[in-house]
Amino acid sequence: MGRATLHPPVAATLAVGLRQLVADGRLPVGGRLPAERELAAALGVSRVTVTSAYRRLREDGWARSRTGAGTWTSLPDRSGVVAAFVPGSPRDGTVDLTYASPSGPPEVAEAYAAALEALPHLLPGHGYAAGGLADLRARVAERMTGRGLPTTTEQVLVTTGASAAISGALRAVVRRGDGVLVEHPTWPNAVDKLRAQGARVVPVPRDPAAPQGTGGFPAALDRAARETAPALAYLVPDFANPTGAVLTVDERRRVVASLHGRGVVVLADETLADLALDEDDPALRPPLASVGPDGAVLTAGSLSKSVWAGLRVGWLRGEPSLLARVAAAATREHGSLPVVDQLAACVLLDRLDDALVGRRERLREQRDVLVDALRERLPTWEVPRPPGGLSLWCRLPRGTSSSAVTEAAERHGLFLSTGSRFGVGHAFDEHLRLPFTQPVPVLLDAVERLVRAAADADRAWGAPTTSRTGAVLG
């Protein structure tokens, strides 16, 4: 929270901001909120304002208090909120755009049927495969090699989704207090993982609309690396979440060369790499690890976005010695990986290129419908058309808060994530991420609900009248 995020009625906007921090997981449930006097001083508002905001939170079930003991965060009964950056339970008559994951295609069920047929051949064994089934690792290695990154089976570790691959890489490379560069905005769960690891998050601005030839993102990364001496950089080179930004071939070479030269390991998240919607030539987007020396780049990937998030199969590519450390830590946590899931993943990888044709076609149509509808119905919003990925990164009119729009949208049965969830501090409150993973009729319905919510937010909050400077808490 910061003074710049508040505007009349200040108590109400403060309550909304605190509620969003709890709802999307940035404030833990059961965590103690600052004392009223402390928060009032930090934000430069009256204590009466904070008291009023806390009272509203308690009335709505987002906080609880004991006289003389303080105020703690909580969740209202039947709220449906998970309090983390994952989808909540489905709610009838609502549209949920808080997550960017497509529905599962029929090929998933077919792959599991084939996996069950293959399972008897493995039953005589003990079922443990710490690094993943050799057949699956070989398929992942073959796919990476086909994209221009020569890879052996020994360089691939299978994980429970890309999330586990990223967590394992962080544990292997980052120590408490180390700095980690992240593009800004970025995937929220990456920041959460870094903070849990005790790392210093170093945000580096990445603007997909920035003109080429000005140094741009690679120059900003190099400058941040020189000034902060980080251990690692977490990057999404292809269709970054939430912006959809893509690193050019030249930018990839510059990024890897400068960071490797400063002793910074790069962790490339390739979860979205298969979702190019405007061009299909992978030579235009070589894997980040293919433009640097061995060991300079770790690569995480999965089938969660290209196939289905319910299929928890991912992988990490790196040097075998590092993968052995990651595998050892993972084995201590969960023993081994589900065999049937890995067998199904083998089938899906064999058919992935054919399946991606239909998936890209549907996503392209959904993206274009959503962009066109937003530009028509909300003409004061900036709505870019990303070249791939799963979501739009919209800039709201100056002075419009995504927290206010998000709260108003809930009253119309539309659930959104605030723009600030994708940043550090209170950055990006004037943005909204809108996934285009739902069917066209659902997206058009969502736009109409969003139009009503935006109008409600304008009437309820009005334009901010406070300055953009002031104390920042946290």
N, C-alpha and C positions, 0 to 999 in steps of 0.2 A: 504494500500500500504506500501511496505517496500523496502529498497535498495536491499534486497536479491531477490526481485521479478523482478528486472530489469536487462537486459543484452543487448548487442548491437543487433540492433540499439536501444539505450536507449529511445530516444524520441518516437519511434514507440511502444515499449513495454509499456511505460508509458501511452500512449494514449489508447492502448488496455485494460490495467488494469482499467483505469478510465471508459472506455465505459462499461466494464462488471459490474462494481459496479452500474452503472445507470441501465443497462439492467435487472439485477436480483433483483433490488429493494433495494440494500444496501445504495445507495445514492439516495435521493428523487429527483424527477423531479422538476426543479425550485429551487434547492438548490444552494447556493453560493459555488463555489470552492475556495480553498485557493489562496491567492495572489501568483503570480509567484515567487516572492522573498522568500516568506514564505515556499512554497512547495519545492523549490530548496534547501533551507537550511536544511529542515527536512529530505530530501532524500539524501543529499550529492551529488547533481548533479548541473550542471550549470544552470543559469537562461535561457540561450539560449535553453537548452534541454526542459525545461518546456514550454517556449514560443512556441516551435515547436510542442509539444504535444497538447497544447491548440488549436493551429491553425488547426491541423488535426481534432480535435474534432469538431471545428466549421464548417470546410469544409464538414464533414460527417453528420452534423446536430445534434450531441450529446452535443453541448454547444452553448451558445450565449454570446456575450460580448457587453459592451458599454464603450467607451473610458473613462478611469478614474473612472469607476463605478464597474468594476470587471467582473467575468465570472460566468455564471450560467449553470447548467445542463439542457438539454432538450432532446426531442425525435425527431428523423428525421421523416419527413412525410412518411406515408405508411410503417413504419418500422415493424408493426405487433407486436412490443414489448409492453408488459403489464407493465413492470417495477415493478414487484413483483414476488414472487415465485409461480406463477400460469401459466397454459398454455396460449399462445396467440391464435389468430384466425388461423384456418387451412390455409395452403398455398399450392396451387396445385404444384405437382412435387417435394415436399420437404418431408423430414422425420423429425419429431419432437420427440426428445428423452429428452426434458427438463422436462417432467413430468412422474411419475410412477403410472399410473392409467389404469386398463384394460377397454376395451369396455364393454358396458352393455349387459348382456345376455337376451334372449327372456323372461325369467321369470319375468323381470321387467315390461314389458308391460302387461303380464298376471296378475301380482299382482295389477297393477293399475286398470285393468278392474274389478277385484274382489273387490277392494276398492270402486269403484263407485257403485257397486251393494249394498255394505253395508252402503254407505253414507246416504240413506234416513232414516235409523234408528236413526241417530244422528241429523238430521236437526231440529227437534222440540226444541233442546237445544240451548243455546247461542253460542256454538262453542269454548269457551275459556277453555283451560286446561293448566294452567301455568306449571305444572310439567310433562305434557304429558298424553296421554290417559292411563287409568288404564290397559286396555288389553295389550298395548305395554309394559308398565313397568313390568307387570307380566311375559310376555314372556322373556324379558331381564333378569329378576331375575331368572327365571327357567333355562335359559341357563347358567348363572353364577353358579348357584347351581349345575348343572350337571357337570361343570368343576372342582368342588371341593371347591367352594367358596359360602357357604350358604348365600343367599341373599333374602331379603323381598322386596315387591313392594315399601315400604316406603324408601328403601335405593337406589332407582333408580330415576334419573331425566332425562327426555328426552330433548335433545338439537338439534339445527340445525347443526348436524355433530359433529365429535370429536373435531374439531377446536373450536367450541363454548363451548364444555365441558371443554377443556383446558383453554380457556380464563376465563370462570366462576370460575374455581378452582383457577387460579392465582389471580383474584380479591378478592376472599374470604380469601386467605392465605397470599399473598405477599403484602408488603407495599413498598412504594418508598424507595429505598436505601437498601432493604433487599438483601442478597445474595441468589442465586439459582444455585444449581449444575446441570450441564448438561453433558451428555456423549459427547465426542469429538472425531470424528465428530457427528453431530446430524441433525435433521430435521430443516431446516432454518427458517420456520415460527415460531417455538417455540422460537428461539432466538429473532426474530422480536417482538413477543408478550411480551417477558420479557423486552426488551428495552422500548417498549411503556408503560409498567407498571412502568418504572423507577427502575427496579431491577438491581442488579449487577450480571452479568453472570459469573459464575465460571466454566470454562471448565475442565473436568476430562478425561484424555485419556482413550479410550476404544479400544483395539486392539483385534479383533476376532481371530487373529493368535497367541496370546500370549500363552505360555505353561501353563498348569494347575499346581496348587500346588505352585505357586510363590507369592501368595497373590493377584496379578492381579488387576482387576477392583474393587472388593470390598474393598481391602486395600487402593487403591487410593481414593475411595470415602470417606472412614473413615478418611483418612489423610486430605483431603480437608475440610471435615465437622469440624474437630478439629481446623483447622487453620483459617477458614473463618466464622464460626458460621452462616450458612445459615438458611433460613426459610423453604426452600423446595428443593426437588431434582426432576427434570423431567427426567424420564427414560423410555426407550422402551425395555422391557425385552425380547420380542420375535421378532426376525428378524429385528433388528434395522435399521432404515433408516439413512444413506445409506449402512452401512457395512454388514447387514444381521446377525449380532452377536446375540447370544442367551445366556441368563444367565442360568447356570445349577441350579439344585435344591439346591445344597449346596450354590452356590453363591447367590441365592435369599434369603435364610435364613440369610446369613451373612450380606447382604446389608440392609435388613429390620431391623434386630436386632441392627446393629451399628447405623443406622440413627435414628431409634426410640429412642435409648438410648441417643442420643445427641439432642433430641427434634426437629428433622427435619422431616417434613411431606414429604411423597413420593407420587408423581403423576405418576402413571403407565399408559402409552399410549399403549393400547392393540389393536390398529387399525389393526395391521398386524398379530395378534395371530392366526387367522384361516388359514394362508397361509403356513403351513408346507409342504414342498415338498419332504422330504426324510423320514419322519416318521409321523404317524398320531395319536399316543397315547398321549392324553392330559395329562396323568399322568406324562409324562416325563417333562412337562412344566406347573406346577401348577400356577394359577394366583398369582401374587406377593402379593396381599392382603390376600391370604389364608395362608401365612406363617408368619404372624405377628398379633399383637393384634388389636382389633377393633379401628378404627380411625387412624391407623398408615399409611395406604395407601389409596389414592383416585385412582379410576380406570376410565379411559376414553376409550370409544370404539365407533364404528360406523359400518355401512354397506358400507362405501365408497370404501374400498379395496376388501372386500370379495364379494361384489355384484357390486356396481357402484357408482362413485363419484357424479353423477347427482342426486342421492337419498340423500338428505341432512337430514339424520336422524342419530343422535348419542345419547350417554348417558353418564352420570357420576354416578358412584357408590360411596356412602359415607354415613356418618352419617346424619340422617334426619335434624338435626339442621343446619348443614352446607349447605345441599342442599336447605333448605328454603331460606337462604341468597342468594345463587346463583340464585334461581328461581325468587326472588324478583327483583334482578338487571336485569335479562333477561327480565322480564315482563315490566319493565320501558323502555327497549330499543325497543322491538318489539311486545309487547302485548301478543301474544300467538303463538303457533306452528301450521303449516298447518295440518289440520285434515286428508286430503286425503293421504298425504305422510305417516302419521303414520299408517293409515289403510293398506296401501300397505306394509309397513315395517312389520306389523303383519303377513301378508301372506308370505312374504319372509323369516321371521324367522322360520315359521312353516316348510318351505321346505329347509332351508339353508344347512343342513347336506348333503342332496342328491345333491344339486346344487354344493356344494364344491368339490365333487368327480371329476366332469368334469372340474371345474375351475383349480384345482390343476394339473390335467393331462395336460391341455394345457400349464399352466405356467411352468411345469417341462420340457416339450418338448422345449418350447421357451428358457428357461434358458440354457438347454444343447446345443442347436444349437448355441446360441450366445457365450457361453463360448468356444465351440470347434472352431468356426470360428475365434474368436479373437486370440486364442492361435496359430492357424495355420497362420493367415495373419499378425499378429503383435507379433511375438515370443519374442520380447524384453520386452513386457508388462507383468506385473504380473496380472493374471486374476483368482481370486478365484471363487470357485463354492459354493455359500451360501446355507445353508440347507433350506431356505425358503425366504419369502418376495417377492419383486418385482424388485430388481435391483442388479447389480454387482458394486463393489467398486474396480476399477482398479488402480494399481500404474503404472505410466508412467516411462520410463527410466530416470535415474538421470539427472537432468538438463532440462528436457522437461516440458514446462509450459502448463497447461491445458487451460490457457487464450489464448495462441497462437494457440493451436489446435482448440479451440472453434471458434476463429475468422476465421481460415482457413476453418473450416468445413462449415461455413455459405456460403462460396463461392461455395460449392458443394451441397448446398441445404440440409444440415444436421444441425439441431439445437440441441445444447447441453448446459448443465449447467456446469460452471467451478467447479472444486473440492473445491476451496476456499469458494464457497457459502455455504458449509456444515460445515465450521469452523468459528472460531473467529480470527480476525486479518487476516493475509495472510497465515494461515496454509492450507495445503492440495492442494496447487497449482500444485503438482505433482500427483494428483489423478483425476479421472473422474468417475462420477456415470453414469452407462448405464442401463436404465430400460429394462427389457425383456417382456414388456406388449404388444408389437406389434406382429402381425402375423409373422410367420417364414419368408416368402418372404421379408417382410419389414425389418426385422432384418438383413437378409443377404445383402440386398441392403445398409443398414446403415453401415455395416462393410466395404463394398467396398468404400463407400464415406469417411469413417473414415481413411482408409488406404491412400487414396489420400490426405486427409487433414493433416495427420501426416507427410507425405512426404513434403508437402508444408510448414508446420511449421518448419520442420528441415532446409529446404533450406532458408527460410526467416529469421529465428532467430538464427539458429546455437546453439551451446552449450553455456551456460552462462559462463562468465569469471570473474564475480564479486564475492566477498566473500559473505559468508552467514551471515555476521554481518552488523550492521549499524543502523541508526536511523529509527524509525517506526512512521508513522503518523496515528493517530486514533486507 
